Amino acid sequence: MKKTYQTGIQGELQATEWLIRNKGMRLLENRYRTKAGEIDLIMLDGKTIAFIEVKTRLHAVPGTGMLAVDRKKQQRIARAAFLYLSHKKWLDRPVRFDIAEVSGEQILYVPDAFQPGRMFFI
């Protein structure tokens, strides 16, 4: 198994635990895969479904992982989210797209980091 893959999985676990403990979210799915793309975490925040992209960086300036979620990546996440919502028959539910950057023990979390079809809010 590649070290970068293992690092990513560890970062997703760390982000999941942090979001549950600090934000009171509930995990619905992790590593949700479709032909359209992959979503790292799908969590419930109150009544809102949060699609969360996790970027793990071992040795980087905080915020650099956020920049890796470019327009193309955002579009893939949005397409996968639409398929997930369609499958669950939840197209009427409130949703948002978040980014969590894990660096060591630090987590930089940005709710509503982007909206499909729009520029980064960061």
N, CA, C and O atoms as a Tinker XYZ file with bonds, in Angstrom:
   488  protein
     1  N      0.841000   -1.176000    0.000000    73     2
     2  CA     0.000000    0.000000    0.000000    64     1     3
     3  C      0.888000    1.241000    0.000000    63     2     4     5
     4  O      1.866000    1.306000    0.745000    81     3
     5  N      0.553000    2.219000   -0.826000    73     3     6
     6  CA     1.357000    3.426000   -0.918000    64     5     7
     7  C      1.288000    4.236000    0.365000    63     6     8     9
     8  O      0.255000    4.290000    1.033000    81     7
     9  N      2.402000    4.860000    0.692000    73     7    10
    10  CA     2.461000    5.670000    1.907000    64     9    11
    11  C      1.499000    6.854000    1.826000    63    10    12    13
    12  O      0.872000    7.200000    2.828000    81    11
    13  N      1.369000    7.484000    0.652000    73    11    14
    14  CA     0.464000    8.621000    0.525000    64    13    15
    15  C     -0.986000    8.193000    0.741000    63    14    16    17
    16  O     -1.777000    8.943000    1.314000    81    15
    17  N     -1.336000    6.991000    0.285000    73    15    18
    18  CA    -2.690000    6.480000    0.493000    64    17    19
    19  C     -2.933000    6.265000    1.988000    63    18    20    21
    20  O     -3.971000    6.660000    2.519000    81    19
    21  N     -1.972000    5.641000    2.653000    73    19    22
    22  CA    -2.092000    5.397000    4.097000    64    21    23
    23  C     -2.200000    6.716000    4.862000    63    22    24    25
    24  O     -2.980000    6.832000    5.807000    81    23
    25  N     -1.417000    7.699000    4.451000    73    23    26
    26  CA    -1.454000    9.015000    5.085000    64    25    27
    27  C     -2.830000    9.641000    4.910000    63    26    28    29
    28  O     -3.370000   10.231000    5.846000    81    27
    29  N     -3.396000    9.516000    3.717000    73    27    30
    30  CA    -4.727000   10.048000    3.446000    64    29    31
    31  C     -5.799000    9.384000    4.280000    63    30    32    33
    32  O     -6.685000   10.054000    4.810000    81    31
    33  N     -5.722000    8.067000    4.401000    73    31    34
    34  CA    -6.693000    7.327000    5.210000    64    33    35
    35  C     -6.599000    7.760000    6.674000    63    34    36    37
    36  O     -7.614000    7.964000    7.339000    81    35
    37  N     -5.375000    7.894000    7.160000    73    35    38
    38  CA    -5.175000    8.336000    8.541000    64    37    39
    39  C     -5.743000    9.738000    8.748000    63    38    40    41
    40  O     -6.373000   10.011000    9.770000    81    39
    41  N     -5.524000   10.616000    7.789000    73    39    42
    42  CA    -6.062000   11.974000    7.871000    64    41    43
    43  C     -7.586000   11.982000    7.885000    63    42    44    45
    44  O     -8.197000   12.764000    8.614000    81    43
    45  N     -8.201000   11.121000    7.087000    73    43    46
    46  CA    -9.663000   11.035000    7.065000    64    45    47
    47  C    -10.199000   10.558000    8.412000    63    46    48    49
    48  O    -11.199000   11.080000    8.906000    81    47
    49  N     -9.533000    9.566000    9.006000    73    47    50
    50  CA    -9.944000    9.082000   10.327000    64    49    51
    51  C     -9.813000   10.183000   11.381000    63    50    52    53
    52  O    -10.695000   10.367000   12.221000    81    51
    53  N     -8.722000   10.891000   11.320000    73    51    54
    54  CA    -8.470000   11.978000   12.270000    64    53    55
    55  C     -9.524000   13.082000   12.106000    63    54    56    57
    56  O    -10.049000   13.595000   13.093000    81    55
    57  N     -9.825000   13.438000   10.861000    73    55    58
    58  CA   -10.833000   14.472000   10.596000    64    57    59
    59  C    -12.209000   14.017000   11.065000    63    58    60    61
    60  O    -12.961000   14.802000   11.643000    81    59
    61  N    -12.543000   12.749000   10.818000    73    59    62
    62  CA   -13.844000   12.216000   11.240000    64    61    63
    63  C    -14.000000   12.332000   12.754000    63    62    64    65
    64  O    -15.007000   12.838000   13.248000    81    63
    65  N    -13.004000   11.861000   13.471000    73    63    66
    66  CA   -13.056000   11.926000   14.933000    64    65    67
    67  C    -13.175000   13.361000   15.423000    63    66    68    69
    68  O    -13.935000   13.639000   16.351000    81    67
    69  N    -12.429000   14.277000   14.808000    73    67    70
    70  CA   -12.443000   15.683000   15.191000    64    69    71
    71  C    -13.818000   16.298000   14.937000    63    70    72    73
    72  O    -14.338000   17.029000   15.780000    81    71
    73  N    -14.403000   16.006000   13.787000    73    71    74
    74  CA   -15.715000   16.567000   13.438000    64    73    75
    75  C    -16.818000   16.037000   14.358000    63    74    76    77
    76  O    -17.739000   16.773000   14.713000    81    75
    77  N    -16.727000   14.786000   14.736000    73    75    78
    78  CA   -17.705000   14.213000   15.658000    64    77    79
    79  C    -17.549000   14.853000   17.045000    63    78    80    81
    80  O    -18.524000   15.287000   17.660000    81    79
    81  N    -16.312000   14.899000   17.514000    73    79    82
    82  CA   -16.027000   15.402000   18.861000    64    81    83
    83  C    -16.253000   16.916000   18.985000    63    82    84    85
    84  O    -16.835000   17.374000   19.968000    81    83
    85  N    -15.800000   17.686000   18.004000    73    83    86
    86  CA   -15.825000   19.144000   18.116000    64    85    87
    87  C    -17.014000   19.823000   17.453000    63    86    88    89
    88  O    -17.382000   20.933000   17.838000    81    87
    89  N    -17.611000   19.189000   16.481000    73    87    90
    90  CA   -18.717000   19.813000   15.753000    64    89    91
    91  C    -20.036000   19.071000   15.926000    63    90    92    93
    92  O    -21.074000   19.531000   15.451000    81    91
    93  N    -20.001000   17.920000   16.608000    73    91    94
    94  CA   -21.228000   17.170000   16.853000    64    93    95
    95  C    -21.836000   16.542000   15.606000    63    94    96    97
    96  O    -23.034000   16.262000   15.566000    81    95
    97  N    -21.006000   16.323000   14.587000    73    95    98
    98  CA   -21.496000   15.733000   13.340000    64    97    99
    99  C    -21.610000   14.219000   13.467000    63    98   100   101
   100  O    -21.044000   13.606000   14.372000    81    99
   101  N    -22.349000   13.639000   12.542000    73    99   102
   102  CA   -22.518000   12.183000   12.517000    64   101   103
   103  C    -22.081000   11.673000   11.146000    63   102   104   105
   104  O    -22.492000   12.207000   10.116000    81   103
   105  N    -21.251000   10.645000   11.144000    73   103   106
   106  CA   -20.745000   10.071000    9.899000    64   105   107
   107  C    -21.833000    9.256000    9.199000    63   106   108   109
   108  O    -22.439000    8.364000    9.794000    81   107
   109  N    -22.069000    9.579000    7.920000    73   107   110
   110  CA   -22.994000    8.809000    7.090000    64   109   111
   111  C    -22.234000    7.840000    6.190000    63   110   112   113
   112  O    -22.607000    6.673000    6.065000    81   111
   113  N    -21.164000    8.331000    5.566000    73   111   114
   114  CA   -20.355000    7.512000    4.639000    64   113   115
   115  C    -18.919000    8.021000    4.680000    63   114   116   117
   116  O    -18.673000    9.201000    4.927000    81   115
   117  N    -17.987000    7.127000    4.438000    73   115   118
   118  CA   -16.607000    7.555000    4.200000    64   117   119
   119  C    -16.093000    6.864000    2.941000    63   118   120   121
   120  O    -16.444000    5.724000    2.640000    81   119
   121  N    -15.250000    7.596000    2.219000    73   119   122
   122  CA   -14.696000    7.124000    0.936000    64   121   123
   123  C    -15.799000    6.633000   -0.006000    63   122   124   125
   124  O    -15.711000    5.541000   -0.568000    81   123
   125  N    -16.824000    7.449000   -0.166000    73   123   126
   126  CA   -17.942000    7.123000   -1.057000    64   125   127
   127  C    -17.469000    7.282000   -2.500000    63   126   128   129
   128  O    -17.046000    8.363000   -2.910000    81   127
   129  N    -17.546000    6.199000   -3.260000    73   127   130
   130  CA   -17.023000    6.199000   -4.635000    64   129   131
   131  C    -18.138000    5.984000   -5.646000    63   130   132   133
   132  O    -19.032000    5.160000   -5.455000    81   131
   133  N    -18.058000    6.751000   -6.724000    73   131   134
   134  CA   -18.945000    6.581000   -7.869000    64   133   135
   135  C    -18.090000    6.712000   -9.118000    63   134   136   137
   136  O    -16.899000    7.012000   -9.039000    81   135
   137  N    -18.711000    6.485000  -10.276000    73   135   138
   138  CA   -17.991000    6.704000  -11.534000    64   137   139
   139  C    -17.652000    8.180000  -11.718000    63   138   140   141
   140  O    -16.691000    8.523000  -12.407000    81   139
   141  N    -18.446000    9.047000  -11.100000    73   139   142
   142  CA   -18.237000   10.497000  -11.232000    64   141   143
   143  C    -17.083000   11.003000  -10.380000    63   142   144   145
   144  O    -16.453000   12.006000  -10.715000    81   143
   145  N    -16.805000   10.315000   -9.281000    73   143   146
   146  CA   -15.749000   10.779000   -8.388000    64   145   147
   147  C    -15.907000   10.183000   -7.011000    63   146   148   149
   148  O    -16.738000    9.303000   -6.787000    81   147
   149  N    -15.099000   10.674000   -6.091000    73   147   150
   150  CA   -15.077000   10.163000   -4.722000    64   149   151
   151  C    -15.300000   11.306000   -3.749000    63   150   152   153
   152  O    -14.874000   12.437000   -3.979000    81   151
   153  N    -15.978000   10.985000   -2.656000    73   151   154
   154  CA   -16.160000   11.939000   -1.570000    64   153   155
   155  C    -15.537000   11.307000   -0.334000    63   154   156   157
   156  O    -15.872000   10.181000    0.034000    81   155
   157  N    -14.629000   12.039000    0.302000    73   155   158
   158  CA   -13.924000   11.487000    1.457000    64   157   159
   159  C    -14.878000   11.205000    2.616000    63   158   160   161
   160  O    -14.908000   10.092000    3.141000    81   159
   161  N    -15.651000   12.205000    3.012000    73   159   162
   162  CA   -16.567000   12.044000    4.134000    64   161   163
   163  C    -17.921000   12.649000    3.790000    63   162   164   165
   164  O    -18.003000   13.724000    3.196000    81   163
   165  N    -18.972000   11.949000    4.170000    73   163   166
   166  CA   -20.314000   12.501000    4.090000    64   165   167
   167  C    -20.844000   12.457000    5.513000    63   166   168   169
   168  O    -20.988000   11.389000    6.107000    81   167
   169  N    -21.134000   13.652000    6.054000    73   167   170
   170  CA   -21.532000   13.731000    7.456000    64   169   171
   171  C    -22.817000   14.534000    7.593000    63   170   172   173
   172  O    -23.148000   15.365000    6.747000    81   171
   173  N    -23.516000   14.268000    8.657000    73   171   174
   174  CA   -24.740000   14.979000    8.955000    64   173   175
   175  C    -24.441000   16.008000   10.037000    63   174   176   177
   176  O    -23.963000   15.670000   11.120000    81   175
   177  N    -24.730000   17.267000    9.726000    73   175   178
   178  CA   -24.536000   18.370000   10.657000    64   177   179
   179  C    -25.909000   18.986000   10.901000    63   178   180   181
   180  O    -26.353000   19.849000   10.144000    81   179
   181  N    -26.571000   18.542000   11.951000    73   179   182
   182  CA   -27.968000   18.924000   12.156000    64   181   183
   183  C    -28.792000   18.277000   11.051000    63   182   184   185
   184  O    -28.832000   17.052000   10.940000    81   183
   185  N    -29.447000   19.091000   10.239000    73   183   186
   186  CA   -30.229000   18.577000    9.109000    64   185   187
   187  C    -29.473000   18.707000    7.788000    63   186   188   189
   188  O    -29.964000   18.287000    6.741000    81   187
   189  N    -28.283000   19.289000    7.844000    73   187   190
   190  CA   -27.490000   19.544000    6.635000    64   189   191
   191  C    -26.536000   18.390000    6.353000    63   190   192   193
   192  O    -25.856000   17.894000    7.251000    81   191
   193  N    -26.500000   17.978000    5.102000    73   191   194
   194  CA   -25.546000   16.956000    4.677000    64   193   195
   195  C    -24.278000   17.669000    4.227000    63   194   196   197
   196  O    -24.306000   18.490000    3.310000    81   195
   197  N    -23.176000   17.347000    4.877000    73   195   198
   198  CA   -21.888000   17.967000    4.562000    64   197   199
   199  C    -21.032000   16.971000    3.782000    63   198   200   201
   200  O    -20.740000   15.873000    4.256000    81   199
   201  N    -20.639000   17.378000    2.579000    73   199   202
   202  CA   -19.713000   16.605000    1.755000    64   201   203
   203  C    -18.337000   17.205000    2.025000    63   202   204   205
   204  O    -18.093000   18.377000    1.740000    81   203
   205  N    -17.446000   16.390000    2.576000    73   203   206
   206  CA   -16.179000   16.926000    3.077000    64   205   207
   207  C    -14.990000   16.306000    2.346000    63   206   208   209
   208  O    -14.817000   15.088000    2.317000    81   207
   209  N    -14.190000   17.171000    1.766000    73   207   210
   210  CA   -12.932000   16.764000    1.146000    64   209   211
   211  C    -11.845000   16.926000    2.190000    63   210   212   213
   212  O    -11.699000   17.998000    2.778000    81   211
   213  N    -11.082000   15.871000    2.425000    73   211   214
   214  CA   -10.007000   15.903000    3.419000    64   213   215
   215  C     -8.670000   15.906000    2.695000    63   214   216   217
   216  O     -8.418000   15.067000    1.830000    81   215
   217  N     -7.830000   16.842000    3.052000    73   215   218
   218  CA    -6.479000   16.924000    2.518000    64   217   219
   219  C     -5.507000   16.780000    3.677000    63   218   220   221
   220  O     -5.560000   17.542000    4.643000    81   219
   221  N     -4.626000   15.806000    3.576000    73   219   222
   222  CA    -3.649000   15.556000    4.636000    64   221   223
   223  C     -2.281000   15.985000    4.136000    63   222   224   225
   224  O     -1.837000   15.572000    3.065000    81   223
   225  N     -1.628000   16.807000    4.916000    73   223   226
   226  CA    -0.304000   17.309000    4.579000    64   225   227
   227  C      0.616000   17.091000    5.767000    63   226   228   229
   228  O      0.346000   17.574000    6.867000    81   227
   229  N      1.705000   16.360000    5.544000    73   227   230
   230  CA     2.636000   16.088000    6.635000    64   229   231
   231  C      3.554000   17.275000    6.906000    63   230   232   233
   232  O      3.798000   17.631000    8.059000    81   231
   233  N      4.056000   17.879000    5.842000    73   231   234
   234  CA     5.026000   18.963000    5.989000    64   233   235
   235  C      4.687000   20.071000    5.010000    63   234   236   237
   236  O      5.295000   20.177000    3.945000    81   235
   237  N      3.733000   20.881000    5.368000    73   235   238
   238  CA     3.349000   21.967000    4.468000    64   237   239
   239  C      2.828000   23.142000    5.271000    63   238   240   241
   240  O      2.434000   23.012000    6.430000    81   239
   241  N      2.838000   24.273000    4.629000    73   239   242
   242  CA     2.282000   25.478000    5.230000    64   241   243
   243  C      0.770000   25.309000    5.320000    63   242   244   245
   244  O      0.141000   24.890000    4.348000    81   243
   245  N      0.172000   25.629000    6.474000    73   243   246
   246  CA    -1.286000   25.500000    6.592000    64   245   247
   247  C     -2.011000   26.247000    5.467000    63   246   248   249
   248  O     -1.670000   27.380000    5.126000    81   247
   249  N     -2.997000   25.590000    4.915000    73   247   250
   250  CA    -3.782000   26.183000    3.829000    64   249   251
   251  C     -3.399000   25.683000    2.455000    63   250   252   253
   252  O     -4.168000   25.844000    1.507000    81   251
   253  N     -2.219000   25.073000    2.321000    73   251   254
   254  CA    -1.797000   24.616000    0.992000    64   253   255
   255  C     -2.631000   23.434000    0.503000    63   254   256   257
   256  O     -2.831000   23.273000   -0.701000    81   255
   257  N     -3.115000   22.612000    1.423000    73   255   258
   258  CA    -3.978000   21.505000    1.024000    64   257   259
   259  C     -5.291000   22.000000    0.437000    63   258   260   261
   260  O     -5.858000   21.374000   -0.459000    81   259
   261  N     -5.764000   23.115000    0.943000    73   259   262
   262  CA    -7.002000   23.713000    0.434000    64   261   263
   263  C     -6.875000   24.054000   -1.050000    63   262   264   265
   264  O     -7.819000   23.892000   -1.824000    81   263
   265  N     -5.708000   24.520000   -1.422000    73   263   266
   266  CA    -5.494000   24.927000   -2.813000    64   265   267
   267  C     -5.561000   23.754000   -3.783000    63   266   268   269
   268  O     -5.768000   23.948000   -4.981000    81   267
   269  N     -5.388000   22.539000   -3.271000    73   267   270
   270  CA    -5.447000   21.351000   -4.122000    64   269   271
   271  C     -6.883000   21.019000   -4.539000    63   270   272   273
   272  O     -7.098000   20.207000   -5.439000    81   271
   273  N     -7.853000   21.641000   -3.891000    73   271   274
   274  CA    -9.259000   21.400000   -4.242000    64   273   275
   275  C     -9.649000   22.447000   -5.277000    63   274   276   277
   276  O    -10.369000   23.404000   -4.991000    81   275
   277  N     -9.149000   22.232000   -6.488000    73   275   278
   278  CA    -9.386000   23.177000   -7.573000    64   277   279
   279  C    -10.771000   22.978000   -8.185000    63   278   280   281
   280  O    -11.533000   22.116000   -7.747000    81   279
   281  N    -11.087000   23.775000   -9.192000    73   279   282
   282  CA   -12.403000   23.737000   -9.824000    64   281   283
   283  C    -12.744000   22.334000  -10.346000    63   282   284   285
   284  O    -13.876000   21.874000  -10.191000    81   283
   285  N    -11.784000   21.665000  -10.952000    73   283   286
   286  CA   -12.031000   20.324000  -11.492000    64   285   287
   287  C    -12.381000   19.339000  -10.370000    63   286   288   289
   288  O    -13.298000   18.530000  -10.513000    81   287
   289  N    -11.651000   19.411000   -9.263000    73   287   290
   290  CA   -11.916000   18.545000   -8.112000    64   289   291
   291  C    -13.288000   18.868000   -7.522000    63   290   292   293
   292  O    -14.037000   17.963000   -7.155000    81   291
   293  N    -13.611000   20.140000   -7.434000    73   291   294
   294  CA   -14.913000   20.560000   -6.922000    64   293   295
   295  C    -16.047000   19.991000   -7.786000    63   294   296   297
   296  O    -17.066000   19.541000   -7.262000    81   295
   297  N    -15.865000   20.015000   -9.086000    73   295   298
   298  CA   -16.883000   19.491000   -9.998000    64   297   299
   299  C    -17.072000   17.986000   -9.806000    63   298   300   301
   300  O    -18.202000   17.498000   -9.813000    81   299
   301  N    -15.975000   17.253000   -9.634000    73   299   302
   302  CA   -16.084000   15.803000   -9.396000    64   301   303
   303  C    -16.819000   15.510000   -8.092000    63   302   304   305
   304  O    -17.658000   14.612000   -8.030000    81   303
   305  N    -16.498000   16.269000   -7.060000    73   303   306
   306  CA   -17.167000   16.083000   -5.773000    64   305   307
   307  C    -18.657000   16.394000   -5.915000    63   306   308   309
   308  O    -19.496000   15.654000   -5.400000    81   307
   309  N    -18.986000   17.474000   -6.602000    73   307   310
   310  CA   -20.390000   17.868000   -6.779000    64   309   311
   311  C    -21.166000   16.802000   -7.563000    63   310   312   313
   312  O    -22.306000   16.493000   -7.214000    81   311
   313  N    -20.572000   16.245000   -8.605000    73   311   314
   314  CA   -21.254000   15.188000   -9.376000    64   313   315
   315  C    -21.487000   13.951000   -8.515000    63   314   316   317
   316  O    -22.564000   13.356000   -8.556000    81   315
   317  N    -20.484000   13.568000   -7.742000    73   315   318
   318  CA   -20.634000   12.411000   -6.855000    64   317   319
   319  C    -21.686000   12.688000   -5.783000    63   318   320   321
   320  O    -22.452000   11.797000   -5.416000    81   319
   321  N    -21.723000   13.917000   -5.283000    73   319   322
   322  CA   -22.717000   14.297000   -4.274000    64   321   323
   323  C    -24.128000   14.197000   -4.857000    63   322   324   325
   324  O    -25.043000   13.710000   -4.193000    81   323
   325  N    -24.301000   14.653000   -6.083000    73   323   326
   326  CA   -25.614000   14.569000   -6.730000    64   325   327
   327  C    -26.053000   13.110000   -6.856000    63   326   328   329
   328  O    -27.213000   12.786000   -6.599000    81   327
   329  N    -25.135000   12.234000   -7.248000    73   327   330
   330  CA   -25.472000   10.813000   -7.352000    64   329   331
   331  C    -25.848000   10.229000   -5.994000    63   330   332   333
   332  O    -26.790000    9.444000   -5.891000    81   331
   333  N    -25.118000   10.609000   -4.966000    73   331   334
   334  CA   -25.417000   10.141000   -3.611000    64   333   335
   335  C    -26.812000   10.598000   -3.188000    63   334   336   337
   336  O    -27.619000    9.798000   -2.715000    81   335
   337  N    -27.087000   11.887000   -3.361000    73   335   338
   338  CA   -28.391000   12.432000   -2.973000    64   337   339
   339  C    -29.524000   11.805000   -3.773000    63   338   340   341
   340  O    -30.599000   11.546000   -3.233000    81   339
   341  N    -29.288000   11.562000   -5.059000    73   339   342
   342  CA   -30.302000   10.927000   -5.906000    64   341   343
   343  C    -30.588000    9.513000   -5.425000    63   342   344   345
   344  O    -31.745000    9.110000   -5.300000    81   343
   345  N    -29.534000    8.772000   -5.159000    73   343   346
   346  CA   -29.671000    7.392000   -4.699000    64   345   347
   347  C    -30.456000    7.314000   -3.381000    63   346   348   349
   348  O    -31.287000    6.424000   -3.197000    81   347
   349  N    -30.185000    8.244000   -2.483000    73   347   350
   350  CA   -30.848000    8.257000   -1.175000    64   349   351
   351  C    -32.227000    8.925000   -1.224000    63   350   352   353
   352  O    -32.975000    8.894000   -0.246000    81   351
   353  N    -32.557000    9.535000   -2.383000    73   351   354
   354  CA   -33.795000   10.313000   -2.525000    64   353   355
   355  C    -33.815000   11.493000   -1.540000    63   354   356   357
   356  O    -34.828000   11.778000   -0.902000    81   355
   357  N    -32.674000   12.159000   -1.441000    73   355   358
   358  CA   -32.498000   13.296000   -0.541000    64   357   359
   359  C    -32.225000   14.591000   -1.300000    63   358   360   361
   360  O    -31.555000   15.477000   -0.770000    81   359
   361  N    -32.720000   14.720000   -2.508000    73   359   362
   362  CA   -32.443000   15.911000   -3.306000    64   361   363
   363  C    -33.030000   17.183000   -2.694000    63   362   364   365
   364  O    -32.637000   18.286000   -3.072000    81   363
   365  N    -33.958000   17.042000   -1.764000    73   363   366
   366  CA   -34.567000   18.206000   -1.124000    64   365   367
   367  C    -33.857000   18.607000    0.175000    63   366   368   369
   368  O    -34.262000   19.571000    0.826000    81   367
   369  N    -32.813000   17.885000    0.553000    73   367   370
   370  CA   -32.103000   18.161000    1.808000    64   369   371
   371  C    -31.099000   19.295000    1.622000    63   370   372   373
   372  O    -30.534000   19.450000    0.539000    81   371
   373  N    -30.871000   20.092000    2.672000    73   371   374
   374  CA   -29.829000   21.125000    2.590000    64   373   375
   375  C    -28.449000   20.459000    2.574000    63   374   376   377
   376  O    -28.205000   19.493000    3.297000    81   375
   377  N    -27.557000   20.989000    1.743000    73   375   378
   378  CA   -26.206000   20.433000    1.627000    64   377   379
   379  C    -25.175000   21.558000    1.643000    63   378   380   381
   380  O    -25.490000   22.725000    1.407000    81   379
   381  N    -23.942000   21.169000    1.926000    73   379   382
   382  CA   -22.829000   22.101000    1.780000    64   381   383
   383  C    -21.565000   21.298000    1.502000    63   382   384   385
   384  O    -21.514000   20.089000    1.726000    81   383
   385  N    -20.557000   21.991000    1.013000    73   383   386
   386  CA   -19.292000   21.379000    0.631000    64   385   387
   387  C    -18.183000   21.993000    1.479000    63   386   388   389
   388  O    -17.908000   23.190000    1.397000    81   387
   389  N    -17.553000   21.153000    2.291000    73   387   390
   390  CA   -16.536000   21.590000    3.245000    64   389   391
   391  C    -15.177000   21.010000    2.870000    63   390   392   393
   392  O    -15.073000   20.060000    2.096000    81   391
   393  N    -14.146000   21.611000    3.443000    73   391   394
   394  CA   -12.784000   21.079000    3.305000    64   393   395
   395  C    -12.163000   21.006000    4.693000    63   394   396   397
   396  O    -12.268000   21.942000    5.486000    81   395
   397  N    -11.516000   19.884000    4.974000    73   395   398
   398  CA   -10.764000   19.719000    6.217000    64   397   399
   399  C     -9.317000   19.414000    5.835000    63   398   400   401
   400  O     -9.046000   18.461000    5.105000    81   399
   401  N     -8.403000   20.221000    6.329000    73   399   402
   402  CA    -6.982000   19.993000    6.079000    64   401   403
   403  C     -6.339000   19.504000    7.367000    63   402   404   405
   404  O     -6.392000   20.174000    8.399000    81   403
   405  N     -5.736000   18.332000    7.291000    73   403   406
   406  CA    -5.096000   17.717000    8.454000    64   405   407
   407  C     -3.586000   17.845000    8.281000    63   406   408   409
   408  O     -3.021000   17.460000    7.257000    81   407
   409  N     -2.955000   18.394000    9.306000    73   407   410
   410  CA    -1.503000   18.549000    9.299000    64   409   411
   411  C     -1.009000   18.239000   10.707000    63   410   412   413
   412  O     -1.116000   19.063000   11.615000    81   411
   413  N     -0.464000   17.030000   10.872000    73   411   414
   414  CA    -0.060000   16.596000   12.213000    64   413   415
   415  C     -1.289000   16.481000   13.089000    63   414   416   417
   416  O     -2.236000   15.771000   12.750000    81   415
   417  N     -1.277000   17.173000   14.210000    73   415   418
   418  CA    -2.434000   17.178000   15.118000    64   417   419
   419  C     -3.374000   18.342000   14.840000    63   418   420   421
   420  O     -4.429000   18.458000   15.463000    81   419
   421  N     -2.990000   19.201000   13.906000    73   419   422
   422  CA    -3.788000   20.386000   13.575000    64   421   423
   423  C     -4.821000   20.068000   12.504000    63   422   424   425
   424  O     -4.546000   19.326000   11.561000    81   423
   425  N     -6.017000   20.637000   12.661000    73   423   426
   426  CA    -7.044000   20.506000   11.633000    64   425   427
   427  C     -7.564000   21.894000   11.310000    63   426   428   429
   428  O     -8.035000   22.623000   12.183000    81   427
   429  N     -7.468000   22.238000   10.041000    73   427   430
   430  CA    -8.029000   23.481000    9.530000    64   429   431
   431  C     -9.315000   23.088000    8.818000    63   430   432   433
   432  O     -9.284000   22.396000    7.801000    81   431
   433  N    -10.440000   23.533000    9.356000    73   431   434
   434  CA   -11.741000   23.121000    8.842000    64   433   435
   435  C    -12.493000   24.338000    8.303000    63   434   436   437
   436  O    -12.673000   25.334000    9.003000    81   435
   437  N    -12.927000   24.236000    7.047000    73   435   438
   438  CA   -13.659000   25.327000    6.421000    64   437   439
   439  C    -15.014000   24.813000    5.941000    63   438   440   441
   440  O    -15.102000   24.158000    4.902000    81   439
   441  N    -16.083000   25.114000    6.709000    73   439   442
   442  CA   -17.416000   24.742000    6.233000    64   441   443
   443  C    -17.811000   25.662000    5.089000    63   442   444   445
   444  O    -17.419000   26.828000    5.052000    81   443
   445  N    -18.589000   25.127000    4.157000    73   443   446
   446  CA   -19.054000   25.913000    3.008000    64   445   447
   447  C    -17.873000   26.487000    2.220000    63   446   448   449
   448  O    -17.912000   27.635000    1.777000    81   447
   449  N    -16.836000   25.684000    2.051000    73   447   450
   450  CA   -15.615000   26.130000    1.379000    64   449   451
   451  C    -15.850000   26.461000   -0.090000    63   450   452   453
   452  O    -15.195000   27.343000   -0.646000    81   451
   453  N    -16.783000   25.752000   -0.714000    73   451   454
   454  CA   -17.117000   26.058000   -2.105000    64   453   455
   455  C    -18.549000   25.652000   -2.375000    63   454   456   457
   456  O    -19.154000   24.870000   -1.642000    81   455
   457  N    -19.072000   26.214000   -3.459000    73   455   458
   458  CA   -20.384000   25.829000   -3.952000    64   457   459
   459  C    -20.200000   25.467000   -5.415000    63   458   460   461
   460  O    -19.516000   26.184000   -6.145000    81   459
   461  N    -20.794000   24.374000   -5.852000    73   459   462
   462  CA   -20.632000   23.950000   -7.242000    64   461   463
   463  C    -20.966000   25.081000   -8.216000    63   462   464   465
   464  O    -21.997000   25.745000   -8.104000    81   463
   465  N    -20.064000   25.274000   -9.168000    73   463   466
   466  CA   -20.274000   26.292000  -10.187000    64   465   467
   467  C    -19.790000   27.676000   -9.789000    63   466   468   469
   468  O    -19.869000   28.611000  -10.585000    81   467
   469  N    -19.294000   27.816000   -8.579000    73   467   470
   470  CA   -18.794000   29.103000   -8.116000    64   469   471
   471  C    -17.331000   28.982000   -7.739000    63   470   472   473
   472  O    -16.777000   27.885000   -7.687000    81   471
   473  N    -16.723000   30.107000   -7.482000    73   471   474
   474  CA   -15.312000   30.135000   -7.077000    64   473   475
   475  C    -15.189000   29.757000   -5.609000    63   474   476   477
   476  O    -16.169000   29.753000   -4.863000    81   475
   477  N    -13.967000   29.441000   -5.214000    73   475   478
   478  CA   -13.633000   29.198000   -3.811000    64   477   479
   479  C    -14.095000   30.367000   -2.949000    63   478   480   481
   480  O    -14.034000   31.518000   -3.380000    81   479
   481  N    -14.542000   30.088000   -1.770000    73   479   482
   482  CA   -14.836000   31.138000   -0.806000    64   481   483
   483  C    -13.613000   31.450000    0.035000    63   482   484   485
   484  O    -13.571000   32.470000    0.723000    81   483
   485  N    -12.642000   30.599000   -0.017000    73   483   486
   486  CA   -11.455000   30.756000    0.814000    64   485   487
   487  C    -10.563000   31.836000    0.237000    63   486   488
   488  O     -9.504000   32.125000    0.794000    81   487
